[in-house]
C-alpha cells in the first residue's frame, strides 16, 4: 500500500522530459490500452478498464472519418472540396488525370462538381480538423521513451515530471497558455496560431471565391429561367396567333357563304324584275295592232301568273346564323314533308327513236321538239348535290339504281327511279360533305368526292368503304375542296380540284397523280417535273364539274370564267365556248355539266335556273326549265346526269329535291 501511494504521488509530481526547443513530446501521460503488457498489475487494470470500451468505440468512429473514399485507406495529405468532403491529394490528382474534361473535379460521395480555375490540386484547402485527428492518431516516439515500467508492471513518467501544455501542430511543450481553435479544437502555440490564422484567412478568401462562383451560377440560372419563359411566351403567342388565323379563315368562309346566299337572292331578284319590266313593256304596247290579240292577251295573263308566283315565293326562306355549329342556315317558313310524286299521266312516256349513233341533226331536233315532263319528284334529303346512274343492276331490280349525294345528311342514297323508294344508304363516320359521284363499271366501285374532307371515298357495290384517296394540300395527288369527278377507262379518275384551280388525273387504286392541268404555281411545276407527272398551265378558275366523252376527251365546266372547255387527257385545250349573260345560251352561275349518249353537252345553270343544251362543237341548241319550286322548275341546279335512255336527272340544292324528266 505504501508503495502504491508513493507511486501515485510520484505520478502526480512527475514532469515530461524536454529534449529540445523544436521537437517536444506530446502530452501523452496515459498510454493506449491496447499496449498494456499482459503482466500489468491488477490495480492498473482497475484504474483504466471502466473507460476502455468507450475509448475503443470512439477510436473506431474516428478511424472511419479518417478513411479516404477513393482509396479506402487512411488519408494522406487530405484536401477538402467545396462540399466539405475530404480525400487524399494523390487520389484526387489520379481522378482528375483520368478525366477528359479537367475543368472540374467531381465528388464521388455526393456527386457535386467543383469548377477548377487551376488544375493544380495542391491549392485546395486542407481540413484542419482532419489534420489534427491524424496527428493525434500517431503518438510521438519521444513520449514513449519517457514511459518506463514500474517494478509492479505499471507505467509511470520518468523523473516524476508534472504534465505541461503542448502545441498540437509543432508539438512544442509550453508552460504558458496556448490558443484554442473552436473550429478544429486544436491547441496552438503563439507562432503556430499566427500560421493557423493565416490559413483560416486563406480559406475565408476561398469562401469568397466560392460565393462569387455561386453568384455567377445563380445569375446563369436566372438567365436560363428567363430564356425559358421567353420561349413559353413565344409559344403562347404562336398558339393564339394560329387560333386567330383559323378563326379569321372560318370567319372569311362564313362571310363568303353569307355573301353567296345574298348574291343568289339579288340575282333571282334581278331576274324577276327583268321579267316584270319585259311584261310592262308588252302591256304598254297596244294589242289592237297584233296579228292575234286574243293569244297575246292570254300570253300576258300566263306570264303575269308566273311572275306573281315567283314574287310570292321570293324571299320566303329565313337566313339564320347558328352560333353553335358556326354556319349560315336557310330555314323555310313552311317546310313540306318529304314526298315522291309520279306524273299525273298514267301513260308511260313515249319511246324515242334516238341511239348513240344518231346524227347531230336528229338529236338537236329531238331536244327542240320534245316536251320534257317530270316523271319523278323526290325530296327525301336536304341539299342534294351529285347524281348518277350505276352502270350495274342492283340485286332484285331490272334497272340500275339512281344514286343521290345528300350533302346535309352526309348520306349517298340509292333509289329506285320507277317509284322513288330508297333501296340503299351509303355513309361513313368520316364522310362530311359528299359532292360528286362517279362509277367504275368493271370493279363495281362507287367514288364520292368529299368537299370538306378534301379527299375521295371509294365504296363497294354493297356500300362498304374500301379506301380513301388523297389528302388536303396543293401538291400533285393532294386536293382542296374537290367537287366534280368522272371515271375514265383504265386506272384513271378525273377530279375537279376546285380549291386549287386545276384538274387532276388520279389513280383509282392509290390516288397518285398521273397528270394535272390548270393554274399551277412554279413550286407545283418543279415538284411535278421531279416526279415525272405531266403538268400543263391552263386558265381555270374554280372548275366545279367534269365529264368524259366517248373519245376520252374531257369536258370541264370552268365556273369562275363562265366557260365550258374541252381538253384531251394530257391537258391540251381543244374547244371553248360560253359567255356571261341571262339570255338563252349564256351563263349566269353554271355549276354542273353532263353528256348524253350522242355526245351533246348539257350545262346546269343555277343563276338562270335552266338546263342549256349544246352540240358537241359547242353550238347552242335549246334551254330546258325555268325558275320555281314546282315540278319541272328549278331554283338552283346542283347535280345533273343523263341516262342511256335520254332521261335527265336534276338535283336542286335550294328546293331540296331531285327530278327525273323525260
C-alpha positions as CSV (number, residue, x, y, z in Angstrom):
1,X,0.0,0.0,0.0
2,X,2.8,2.4,0.9
3,X,4.4,1.6,-2.4
4,X,1.2,2.3,-4.3
5,X,0.7,5.7,-2.5
6,X,4.4,6.6,-3.3
7,X,3.8,5.7,-7.0
8,X,0.6,7.8,-7.2
9,X,2.3,10.7,-5.6
10,X,5.3,10.2,-7.9
11,X,3.0,10.3,-10.9
12,X,1.2,13.5,-9.7
13,X,4.6,15.2,-9.2
14,X,6.2,13.9,-12.4
15,X,7.3,16.2,-15.3
16,X,7.7,15.5,-19.1
17,X,11.2,15.5,-20.3
18,X,12.0,18.3,-22.8
19,X,14.6,17.2,-25.4
20,X,15.0,20.5,-27.3
21,X,13.1,23.6,-28.3
22,X,11.9,22.4,-31.7
23,X,10.6,18.9,-31.1
24,X,8.8,18.1,-27.9
25,X,6.8,15.0,-26.9
26,X,3.0,15.1,-27.0
27,X,1.2,15.3,-23.6
28,X,0.5,11.5,-23.5
29,X,0.8,10.8,-19.8
30,X,-1.6,7.8,-20.2
31,X,-0.6,5.1,-22.7
32,X,-3.2,3.4,-25.0
33,X,-4.8,0.4,-23.5
34,X,-4.0,-2.0,-26.3
35,X,-0.4,-1.5,-25.5
36,X,-0.6,-2.8,-21.9
37,X,1.6,-5.8,-21.2
38,X,-0.2,-8.9,-20.1
39,X,1.7,-8.8,-16.9
40,X,0.5,-5.5,-15.7
41,X,-0.8,-5.2,-12.1
42,X,-4.5,-5.5,-11.2
43,X,-4.6,-2.0,-9.8
44,X,-3.6,-0.6,-13.2
45,X,-6.3,-2.6,-14.9
46,X,-8.9,-1.5,-12.3
47,X,-7.8,2.1,-12.9
48,X,-8.3,2.1,-16.7
49,X,-10.7,-0.7,-17.6
50,X,-14.0,1.2,-17.0
51,X,-13.5,3.6,-20.0
52,X,-11.7,1.2,-22.3
53,X,-14.7,0.1,-24.2
54,X,-15.9,3.7,-24.8
55,X,-12.4,4.7,-25.9
56,X,-12.3,1.8,-28.3
57,X,-15.7,2.7,-29.9
58,X,-14.6,6.3,-30.3
59,X,-11.4,5.2,-31.9
60,X,-13.3,3.2,-34.5
61,X,-15.6,6.1,-35.3
62,X,-12.6,8.4,-35.6
63,X,-10.8,5.9,-37.8
64,X,-13.8,5.8,-40.2
65,X,-13.7,9.6,-40.5
66,X,-10.0,9.3,-41.5
67,X,-10.6,6.9,-44.4
68,X,-10.4,8.2,-47.9
69,X,-13.5,7.5,-50.0
70,X,-11.4,6.8,-53.1
71,X,-8.6,4.5,-52.0
72,X,-10.3,3.4,-48.8
73,X,-7.1,3.8,-46.8
74,X,-6.2,6.3,-44.1
75,X,-6.0,9.9,-45.5
76,X,-2.6,11.2,-46.6
77,X,-2.3,14.9,-47.4
78,X,-6.1,15.4,-47.1
79,X,-7.7,18.1,-49.3
80,X,-11.3,19.3,-48.8
81,X,-13.7,20.1,-51.7
82,X,-16.5,22.7,-51.7
83,X,-19.0,20.1,-50.5
84,X,-16.8,19.6,-47.3
85,X,-15.9,16.0,-48.3
86,X,-12.1,15.2,-47.8
87,X,-9.9,12.9,-50.0
88,X,-6.2,12.2,-50.4
89,X,-4.4,14.7,-52.7
90,X,-2.9,11.8,-54.7
91,X,-6.3,10.2,-55.2
92,X,-7.9,13.5,-56.4
93,X,-5.0,14.0,-58.8
94,X,-5.4,10.5,-60.2
95,X,-9.2,11.0,-60.7
96,X,-8.5,14.3,-62.4
97,X,-5.9,12.7,-64.7
98,X,-8.4,10.1,-65.8
99,X,-11.0,12.8,-66.9
100,X,-11.1,14.1,-70.4
101,X,-12.5,17.4,-69.2
102,X,-10.2,18.7,-66.5
103,X,-12.1,21.9,-65.9
104,X,-13.8,20.4,-62.9
105,X,-13.4,17.7,-60.2
106,X,-16.3,15.6,-59.0
107,X,-17.1,14.3,-55.5
108,X,-17.9,10.6,-55.6
109,X,-19.7,10.9,-52.3
110,X,-22.4,13.4,-53.2
111,X,-21.9,13.9,-56.9
112,X,-21.2,17.6,-56.7
113,X,-19.0,19.0,-59.5
114,X,-16.5,21.7,-58.5
115,X,-15.1,24.0,-61.2
116,X,-11.3,24.3,-61.2
117,X,-9.6,27.6,-62.1
118,X,-6.2,25.9,-61.7
119,X,-5.6,22.2,-62.4
120,X,-3.0,22.2,-59.5
121,X,-5.0,20.5,-56.7
122,X,-2.5,21.4,-54.1
123,X,-4.3,24.8,-53.8
124,X,-7.3,23.0,-52.5
125,X,-7.9,23.8,-48.8
126,X,-6.8,21.4,-46.0
127,X,-9.3,20.1,-43.5
128,X,-7.7,21.3,-40.3
129,X,-9.9,19.1,-38.1
130,X,-8.9,16.0,-40.0
131,X,-5.2,17.0,-40.0
132,X,-5.4,17.4,-36.2
133,X,-7.0,14.0,-35.7
134,X,-4.4,12.4,-38.0
135,X,-1.7,13.8,-35.8
136,X,-3.4,12.6,-32.7
137,X,-3.7,9.1,-34.1
138,X,0.2,9.0,-34.5
139,X,1.8,9.3,-31.0
140,X,5.4,10.7,-31.0
141,X,8.2,8.4,-30.1
142,X,9.6,10.9,-27.6
143,X,6.7,10.2,-25.3
144,X,7.2,6.5,-25.5
145,X,10.7,6.9,-24.4
146,X,9.6,8.8,-21.3
147,X,7.4,6.0,-20.2
148,X,9.0,3.2,-18.2
149,X,7.6,0.3,-16.5
150,X,7.4,0.3,-12.8
151,X,8.5,-2.7,-10.7
152,X,4.9,-3.8,-10.3
153,X,4.4,-3.7,-14.1
154,X,2.6,-0.3,-14.5
155,X,3.7,2.8,-16.4
156,X,4.9,6.0,-14.8
157,X,6.6,9.1,-16.1
158,X,10.4,9.4,-15.8
159,X,11.8,11.6,-13.1
160,X,8.3,12.2,-11.7
161,X,7.8,15.2,-14.0
162,X,4.4,17.0,-14.0
163,X,2.5,17.3,-17.4
164,X,2.5,20.7,-19.2
165,X,0.7,22.1,-22.2
166,X,1.8,21.1,-25.7
167,X,1.1,22.6,-29.2
168,X,-1.0,20.4,-31.4
169,X,1.0,21.3,-34.5
170,X,4.7,21.7,-33.7
171,X,4.5,19.5,-30.6
172,X,6.3,22.2,-28.5
173,X,5.7,21.9,-24.8
174,X,4.9,25.2,-23.1
175,X,4.0,26.1,-19.6
176,X,2.3,29.3,-20.9
177,X,-1.3,29.4,-22.1
178,X,-2.0,28.1,-25.6
179,X,-4.5,29.3,-28.1
180,X,-7.5,27.1,-28.7
181,X,-9.3,26.9,-32.1
182,X,-13.0,26.3,-31.7
183,X,-13.2,25.2,-35.3
184,X,-10.7,22.3,-35.3
185,X,-10.3,22.0,-31.5
186,X,-6.5,22.4,-31.7
187,X,-4.3,23.8,-29.0
188,X,-1.6,26.0,-30.7
189,X,1.3,28.0,-29.5
190,X,1.7,31.7,-30.4
191,X,3.8,31.0,-33.5
192,X,1.5,28.2,-34.9
193,X,-1.5,30.3,-34.0
194,X,-0.4,33.0,-36.4
195,X,0.1,30.5,-39.2
196,X,-3.3,29.0,-38.3
197,X,-5.0,32.4,-38.5
198,X,-3.3,32.9,-41.9
199,X,-4.7,29.5,-43.1
200,X,-8.1,30.5,-41.9
201,X,-7.8,33.8,-43.7
202,X,-6.8,31.9,-46.9
203,X,-9.8,29.7,-46.5
204,X,-12.1,32.7,-46.0
205,X,-10.7,34.1,-49.2
206,X,-11.6,30.8,-50.9
207,X,-15.1,31.1,-49.4
208,X,-15.3,34.5,-51.1
209,X,-14.4,32.9,-54.4
210,X,-16.9,30.1,-53.9
211,X,-19.6,32.7,-53.1
212,X,-18.7,34.7,-56.3
213,X,-18.9,31.4,-58.2
214,X,-22.3,30.7,-56.6
215,X,-23.5,34.2,-57.6
216,X,-22.4,33.6,-61.2
217,X,-24.1,30.2,-61.3
218,X,-27.2,31.7,-59.8
219,X,-27.2,34.5,-62.3
220,X,-26.8,32.0,-65.2
221,X,-29.7,30.0,-63.8
222,X,-31.8,33.2,-63.8
223,X,-30.8,33.9,-67.4
224,X,-31.8,30.4,-68.4
225,X,-35.0,30.7,-66.4
226,X,-35.9,34.0,-68.2
227,X,-35.0,32.5,-71.5
228,X,-37.3,29.5,-70.9
229,X,-40.1,31.9,-70.1
230,X,-39.4,33.9,-73.2
231,X,-39.8,30.6,-75.2
232,X,-43.0,29.9,-73.3
233,X,-44.3,33.4,-74.2
234,X,-43.4,32.8,-77.8
235,X,-45.3,29.5,-77.8
236,X,-48.3,31.2,-76.3
237,X,-48.2,33.9,-78.8
238,X,-47.8,31.5,-81.7
239,X,-50.6,29.3,-80.4
240,X,-53.1,32.1,-80.2
241,X,-51.9,33.6,-83.5
242,X,-52.7,30.2,-85.1
243,X,-56.0,30.1,-83.4
244,X,-56.8,33.6,-84.5
245,X,-55.8,32.9,-88.1
246,X,-58.0,29.8,-88.0
247,X,-60.9,31.9,-86.7
248,X,-60.2,34.5,-89.3
249,X,-60.3,31.9,-92.1
250,X,-63.5,30.5,-90.6
251,X,-64.9,34.0,-90.5
252,X,-64.0,34.5,-94.1
253,X,-65.7,31.3,-95.2
254,X,-68.8,32.2,-93.3
255,X,-68.9,35.7,-94.8
256,X,-68.3,34.2,-98.2
257,X,-71.2,31.8,-97.6
258,X,-73.4,34.6,-96.4
259,X,-72.4,36.8,-99.4
260,X,-73.1,33.9,-101.8
261,X,-76.6,33.5,-100.4
262,X,-77.1,37.2,-100.8
263,X,-75.7,37.2,-104.3
264,X,-78.1,34.4,-105.3
265,X,-81.0,36.3,-103.8
266,X,-80.0,39.5,-105.7
267,X,-79.6,37.6,-108.9
268,X,-83.0,36.0,-108.6
269,X,-84.5,39.4,-107.7
270,X,-83.0,40.9,-110.8
271,X,-84.4,38.1,-113.0
272,X,-87.9,38.6,-111.6
273,X,-87.5,42.4,-112.1
274,X,-86.4,41.8,-115.7
275,X,-89.5,39.7,-116.3
276,X,-91.7,42.3,-114.8
277,X,-90.0,45.0,-116.9
278,X,-90.5,43.0,-120.1
279,X,-94.2,42.4,-119.3
280,X,-94.7,46.0,-118.5
281,X,-93.2,46.9,-121.9
282,X,-95.5,44.4,-123.6
283,X,-98.5,45.8,-121.7
284,X,-97.5,49.3,-122.8
285,X,-97.9,48.4,-126.4
286,X,-101.5,48.3,-127.8
287,X,-102.7,44.8,-128.6
288,X,-105.0,46.1,-131.3
289,X,-102.3,46.0,-133.9
290,X,-101.3,42.5,-133.1
291,X,-101.9,39.6,-135.5
292,X,-103.7,37.6,-132.8
293,X,-104.8,39.9,-130.0
294,X,-106.5,37.1,-128.1
295,X,-103.4,34.9,-128.0
296,X,-101.3,37.9,-127.0
297,X,-103.8,38.7,-124.2
298,X,-103.7,35.1,-122.9
299,X,-99.9,35.0,-123.1
300,X,-99.8,38.2,-121.0
301,X,-102.1,36.6,-118.4
302,X,-99.9,33.5,-118.3
303,X,-96.7,35.5,-117.9
304,X,-98.4,37.6,-115.2
305,X,-99.4,34.4,-113.3
306,X,-95.8,33.1,-113.4
307,X,-94.4,36.4,-112.2
308,X,-96.8,36.7,-109.4
309,X,-96.0,33.2,-108.3
310,X,-92.3,33.9,-108.4
311,X,-92.8,37.2,-106.4
312,X,-94.8,35.3,-103.8
313,X,-92.0,32.7,-103.5
314,X,-89.1,35.1,-103.5
315,X,-87.6,35.6,-100.0
316,X,-89.8,33.1,-98.2
317,X,-86.8,31.4,-96.6
318,X,-85.2,32.8,-93.4
319,X,-81.4,33.1,-93.2
320,X,-80.0,32.4,-89.7
321,X,-76.5,32.1,-88.2
322,X,-76.1,29.1,-86.0
323,X,-73.6,30.1,-83.3
324,X,-73.1,26.6,-82.0
325,X,-72.4,25.0,-85.4
326,X,-70.8,28.2,-86.8
327,X,-72.7,28.0,-90.1
328,X,-75.3,30.0,-92.0
329,X,-78.6,28.1,-92.3
330,X,-81.6,28.6,-94.6
331,X,-84.9,27.8,-93.0
332,X,-88.2,27.8,-94.9
333,X,-91.2,29.1,-93.2
334,X,-93.5,26.3,-94.4
335,X,-91.4,23.2,-94.8
336,X,-93.1,20.4,-96.6
337,X,-92.9,16.7,-95.7
338,X,-90.8,14.5,-98.0
339,X,-92.9,13.4,-100.9
340,X,-92.4,11.3,-104.0
341,X,-94.6,12.3,-106.9
342,X,-95.2,10.5,-110.1
343,X,-96.5,12.1,-113.3
344,X,-100.3,12.7,-113.3
345,X,-100.5,10.9,-116.6
346,X,-101.0,7.2,-116.3
347,X,-99.4,6.6,-119.6
348,X,-95.7,5.9,-119.8
349,X,-93.5,8.4,-121.7
350,X,-93.4,7.6,-125.5
351,X,-90.3,5.8,-126.6
352,X,-88.0,7.9,-128.7
353,X,-86.0,6.6,-131.6
354,X,-82.7,8.0,-130.6
355,X,-79.5,5.9,-130.2
356,X,-75.8,6.8,-129.6
357,X,-75.1,6.9,-133.3
358,X,-77.9,9.2,-134.2
359,X,-77.0,12.2,-136.3
360,X,-76.5,15.6,-134.6
361,X,-79.4,17.0,-136.6
362,X,-81.7,14.3,-135.4
363,X,-80.7,14.7,-131.8
364,X,-80.8,18.5,-132.0
365,X,-84.3,18.3,-133.5
366,X,-85.3,16.0,-130.6
367,X,-84.2,18.4,-127.9
368,X,-86.0,21.3,-129.7
369,X,-89.3,19.5,-130.3
370,X,-89.5,17.1,-127.4
371,X,-91.6,18.2,-124.4
372,X,-89.8,17.0,-121.3
373,X,-92.2,16.1,-118.4
374,X,-91.3,15.3,-114.8
375,X,-91.6,11.6,-114.2
376,X,-90.3,11.7,-110.6
377,X,-90.1,14.4,-107.9
378,X,-88.1,13.1,-104.9
379,X,-87.3,15.2,-101.8
380,X,-86.2,12.8,-99.1
381,X,-82.9,14.7,-98.4
382,X,-81.8,18.2,-97.7
383,X,-79.5,19.9,-100.2
384,X,-78.8,17.2,-102.8
385,X,-75.7,17.5,-104.9
386,X,-74.2,14.9,-107.3
387,X,-76.4,12.4,-109.1
388,X,-75.7,9.4,-111.3
389,X,-76.9,6.0,-112.6
390,X,-74.9,3.0,-111.5
391,X,-73.6,1.0,-114.5
392,X,-74.8,-2.2,-112.9
393,X,-78.2,-3.6,-111.9
394,X,-79.0,-3.8,-108.3
395,X,-80.0,-7.2,-106.8
396,X,-83.7,-7.8,-107.3
397,X,-84.1,-4.9,-109.7
398,X,-84.2,-4.9,-113.5
399,X,-82.7,-1.5,-113.8
400,X,-79.7,0.2,-112.1
401,X,-80.2,2.4,-109.1
402,X,-80.1,6.2,-109.2
403,X,-77.6,7.5,-106.7
404,X,-78.1,10.9,-105.0
405,X,-75.5,12.6,-102.7
406,X,-77.1,14.3,-99.7
407,X,-74.7,16.9,-98.5
408,X,-76.7,17.9,-95.5
409,X,-77.3,14.4,-94.1
410,X,-73.9,13.0,-95.3
411,X,-75.6,10.0,-97.0
412,X,-75.5,8.7,-100.6
413,X,-78.9,7.4,-101.4
414,X,-79.6,4.6,-103.9
415,X,-83.2,5.0,-105.1
416,X,-85.5,3.1,-107.5
417,X,-86.2,5.6,-110.2
418,X,-89.6,3.9,-111.0
419,X,-91.2,4.7,-107.6
420,X,-88.6,6.7,-105.7
421,X,-88.2,4.1,-102.9
422,X,-84.9,4.2,-101.1
423,X,-83.2,0.9,-101.7
424,X,-79.7,1.6,-100.3
425,X,-78.0,4.1,-98.0
426,X,-74.2,4.5,-98.1
427,X,-72.4,6.5,-95.5
428,X,-69.4,6.5,-93.2
429,X,-68.5,8.3,-90.0
430,X,-65.7,10.2,-91.7
431,X,-67.9,11.3,-94.7
432,X,-68.5,15.0,-94.2
433,X,-69.9,16.7,-97.4
434,X,-70.5,14.3,-100.3
435,X,-70.4,16.3,-103.6
436,X,-69.6,14.4,-106.8
437,X,-70.4,10.8,-107.8
438,X,-68.9,8.5,-110.5
439,X,-68.6,4.8,-111.0
440,X,-66.0,2.1,-112.1
441,X,-68.2,-0.4,-114.0
442,X,-65.5,-3.2,-114.1
443,X,-64.8,-3.2,-110.4
444,X,-68.3,-2.1,-109.4
445,X,-67.0,0.7,-107.2
446,X,-68.6,4.0,-106.3
447,X,-66.4,7.1,-106.0
448,X,-67.6,10.1,-103.9
449,X,-65.8,13.4,-103.6
450,X,-65.9,15.0,-100.1
451,X,-65.6,18.8,-100.4
452,X,-64.9,19.3,-96.7
453,X,-62.6,16.4,-96.1
454,X,-60.6,17.1,-99.2
455,X,-60.5,13.5,-100.3
456,X,-62.2,10.8,-102.4
457,X,-64.2,7.9,-100.7
458,X,-64.4,4.6,-102.6
459,X,-67.3,2.3,-101.7
460,X,-68.1,-1.2,-102.9
461,X,-71.3,-2.2,-104.7
462,X,-72.7,-3.2,-101.3
463,X,-71.8,0.2,-99.7
464,X,-68.7,-0.9,-97.7
465,X,-65.8,1.6,-97.6
466,X,-62.9,0.2,-99.5
467,X,-60.3,3.1,-99.3
468,X,-59.8,6.8,-99.2
469,X,-57.8,8.6,-101.8
470,X,-55.7,11.8,-101.4
471,X,-55.2,14.3,-98.6
472,X,-55.5,18.1,-98.2
473,X,-52.9,20.1,-100.0
474,X,-51.8,21.8,-103.2
475,X,-49.2,19.4,-104.5
476,X,-49.8,16.7,-107.1
477,X,-52.0,14.0,-105.6
478,X,-53.5,16.3,-103.0
479,X,-56.8,18.1,-103.1
480,X,-58.5,21.2,-101.8
481,X,-62.4,21.3,-101.8
482,X,-62.9,18.8,-104.7
483,X,-66.3,18.8,-106.4
484,X,-67.0,17.1,-109.8
485,X,-65.4,13.7,-110.6
486,X,-65.5,11.5,-113.7
487,X,-64.2,7.9,-114.3
488,X,-62.2,7.2,-117.5
489,X,-61.2,3.9,-119.0
490,X,-58.4,2.2,-117.2
491,X,-56.9,3.3,-113.9
492,X,-57.8,6.9,-114.3
493,X,-60.1,9.3,-112.3
494,X,-60.5,12.9,-113.3
495,X,-61.1,15.2,-110.3
496,X,-62.1,18.9,-110.3
497,X,-59.6,20.2,-107.7
498,X,-61.7,23.3,-107.2
499,X,-59.8,25.0,-104.4
500,X,-56.5,24.6,-106.4
501,X,-58.0,25.8,-109.7
502,X,-56.9,22.7,-111.6
503,X,-57.9,19.3,-112.9
504,X,-56.0,16.2,-111.8
505,X,-55.9,12.7,-113.3
506,X,-55.5,10.3,-110.4
507,X,-55.0,6.5,-110.0
508,X,-58.2,4.9,-108.9
509,X,-56.3,2.5,-106.6
510,X,-53.9,4.7,-104.6
511,X,-54.7,8.3,-105.7
512,X,-51.3,9.0,-107.2
513,X,-51.4,11.7,-109.8
514,X,-50.8,10.8,-113.5
515,X,-51.4,14.3,-114.9
516,X,-52.6,17.8,-113.9
517,X,-53.5,21.0,-115.7
518,X,-54.8,24.3,-114.6
519,X,-53.4,27.4,-112.7
520,X,-50.2,25.7,-111.5
521,X,-47.6,27.5,-109.4
522,X,-43.9,27.4,-110.0
523,X,-43.4,25.2,-107.0
524,X,-46.1,22.8,-108.3
525,X,-44.4,22.6,-111.7
526,X,-41.0,22.0,-110.2
527,X,-42.1,19.2,-107.9
528,X,-44.2,17.6,-110.7
529,X,-41.2,17.6,-113.1
530,X,-39.2,15.9,-110.4
531,X,-41.8,13.2,-110.0
532,X,-42.4,13.0,-113.8
533,X,-46.0,14.0,-113.6
534,X,-47.4,15.5,-116.8
535,X,-48.3,19.2,-116.0
536,X,-49.7,22.0,-118.1
537,X,-50.6,25.6,-117.4
538,X,-54.2,26.3,-118.3
539,X,-56.5,29.2,-117.4
540,X,-59.0,27.6,-115.0
541,X,-60.9,29.3,-112.2
542,X,-62.9,27.3,-109.7
543,X,-63.7,24.3,-112.0
544,X,-66.8,22.7,-110.5
545,X,-67.7,19.7,-112.7
546,X,-66.2,17.4,-115.3
547,X,-67.4,14.8,-117.8
548,X,-65.7,12.4,-120.1
549,X,-66.8,11.8,-123.7
550,X,-66.7,8.6,-125.7
551,X,-63.4,9.5,-127.3
552,X,-61.8,10.1,-123.9
553,X,-61.8,13.9,-124.3
554,X,-62.5,15.8,-121.1
555,X,-65.2,18.5,-120.7
556,X,-64.5,20.9,-117.8
557,X,-67.0,23.5,-116.5
558,X,-64.9,26.5,-115.7
559,X,-67.4,28.1,-113.4
560,X,-65.2,31.0,-112.4
561,X,-64.8,32.1,-116.0
562,X,-68.4,31.1,-117.1
563,X,-66.9,28.8,-119.8
564,X,-67.0,25.2,-121.0
565,X,-63.6,23.9,-122.1
566,X,-62.8,20.7,-123.9
567,X,-59.3,19.0,-123.3
568,X,-57.6,15.8,-124.3
569,X,-56.4,13.7,-121.4
570,X,-53.0,15.4,-121.5
571,X,-54.5,18.8,-120.8
572,X,-54.3,20.3,-124.3
573,X,-57.3,22.5,-124.9
574,X,-59.4,21.6,-127.9
575,X,-62.5,23.7,-127.6
576,X,-64.0,26.5,-125.6
577,X,-67.4,28.1,-125.6
578,X,-69.8,30.1,-123.4
579,X,-70.3,33.7,-122.3
580,X,-71.9,35.5,-119.4
581,X,-75.5,36.7,-119.6
582,X,-79.1,36.0,-118.9
583,X,-80.5,35.1,-122.3
584,X,-80.7,31.6,-123.6
585,X,-77.3,30.1,-124.3
586,X,-75.5,32.4,-121.9
587,X,-74.2,31.5,-118.4
588,X,-75.1,33.2,-115.1
589,X,-73.8,30.8,-112.5
590,X,-73.1,27.4,-114.2
591,X,-72.2,24.7,-111.8
592,X,-72.7,21.2,-113.3
593,X,-72.3,19.5,-116.6
594,X,-73.3,16.3,-118.3
595,X,-73.0,14.4,-121.6
596,X,-75.8,12.4,-123.3
597,X,-75.2,9.2,-125.2
598,X,-74.8,11.1,-128.5
599,X,-72.2,13.5,-127.1
600,X,-74.4,16.5,-126.7
601,X,-73.4,18.7,-123.8
602,X,-75.8,19.7,-121.0
603,X,-75.0,22.5,-118.6
604,X,-76.9,23.2,-115.4
605,X,-77.0,27.0,-114.8
606,X,-78.2,27.8,-111.2
607,X,-78.2,31.5,-111.9
608,X,-80.6,31.2,-114.8
609,X,-82.4,28.1,-113.4
610,X,-82.1,26.3,-116.7
611,X,-80.5,23.4,-118.4
612,X,-78.7,24.5,-121.5
613,X,-78.1,22.1,-124.4
614,X,-75.2,22.3,-126.8
615,X,-73.9,20.3,-129.7
616,X,-70.6,18.5,-129.3
617,X,-68.9,21.5,-131.1
618,X,-70.4,24.0,-128.6
619,X,-73.2,25.3,-130.7
620,X,-76.3,26.2,-128.6
621,X,-79.4,24.1,-129.2
622,X,-82.1,24.9,-126.6
623,X,-82.8,25.6,-123.0
624,X,-85.0,23.5,-120.6
625,X,-86.9,24.5,-117.5
626,X,-87.5,27.8,-115.6
627,X,-87.2,29.1,-112.1
628,X,-89.7,27.9,-109.4
629,X,-90.2,25.2,-106.8
630,X,-92.8,23.1,-108.5
631,X,-92.4,20.0,-110.8
632,X,-90.4,20.9,-113.9
633,X,-88.9,24.1,-112.4
634,X,-85.6,24.7,-110.7
635,X,-84.2,27.1,-108.1
636,X,-80.5,26.1,-108.1
637,X,-79.3,23.2,-110.2
638,X,-76.6,21.3,-108.2
639,X,-76.4,18.0,-110.0
640,X,-77.0,16.7,-113.5
641,X,-76.8,13.4,-115.4
642,X,-78.3,11.8,-118.5
643,X,-79.2,8.1,-118.7
644,X,-78.7,6.0,-121.8
645,X,-82.4,6.4,-122.5
646,X,-82.0,10.2,-122.5
647,X,-83.6,10.6,-119.1
648,X,-82.3,13.7,-117.4
649,X,-81.9,13.8,-113.6
650,X,-81.5,17.2,-111.9
651,X,-80.8,17.8,-108.2
652,X,-82.0,21.1,-106.9
653,X,-79.9,22.5,-103.9
654,X,-82.4,25.1,-102.8
655,X,-85.6,23.2,-103.5
656,X,-84.2,20.2,-101.7
657,X,-85.5,18.0,-104.5
658,X,-84.4,15.6,-107.2
659,X,-86.3,15.5,-110.5
660,X,-86.3,13.0,-113.3
661,X,-87.6,14.3,-116.6
662,X,-88.0,12.5,-119.9
